[in-house]
């Protein structure tokens, strides 16, 4: 079977960082990809599950923003 290119944002086994912007929004970001302007690293490098747990703890109102 041929190797398939994997989207680094979908890699369940990859390493990630957690980014935050000035508005306090958080984003899971693949480690090794440059951080975009306006964002800063607030957690990581860590496994995907650990980064998601950090986002859930650090940004508890994730589902309540309008």
N, C-alpha and C positions, 0 to 999 in steps of 0.2 A: 504494500500500500504506500502511496506517495505521501510525503510529509505535507501537512496542511499548514498554511500560515495561520497563526493564532493572533487574534486581536488582543493586545496587552491589557485592555480594559476588561476583558472577559476571562482572563486566566485565573481560575480558582486556586491554582497552586503557586501563583506568582507572589512576588514581594511588592508591597505598596507603601505609600506614604499617605497621610491625610493632610490636605491643604485647607486653608481658610482664607477668606477675603475680608475686606474692610467691613462688609455688612454682616459678618459672622456666619456666612454660609460655609458649609464644609463640603469637600469633595474627595473621593477616593482617587488616588493618582498612582499609576504604575511607577515603581522605583526605576530610576535610570532614564526617565523621560524628563527633559527640562521643565521646570516649574514655569507656568505661564505668568506673564506680567499681571500684577494686582493680586497675586496669591502668594501665600507663604506656607512653609511646612510647619505643622503643629504636632505631628505624631509620625513616628516610623523611623526607619524602615522596618516593616513587620509583615506578618502573614495577612492575607485578605480578611480573614475572620476577626483577627485582633484589631485591624483598622476599622472594620465595620462596628465592632463593639465600642471602640473609642468614639466614633461619630455618634452612635446612639447615646452615649453618656454625655458627650460634650455639647450636643445639639439636640436636646430633648424635645424641643418644639418643632421638630422636622415636619410633622404632619399637620401643624396648626397654622402655618403661614399662608396668607392669602395674597 
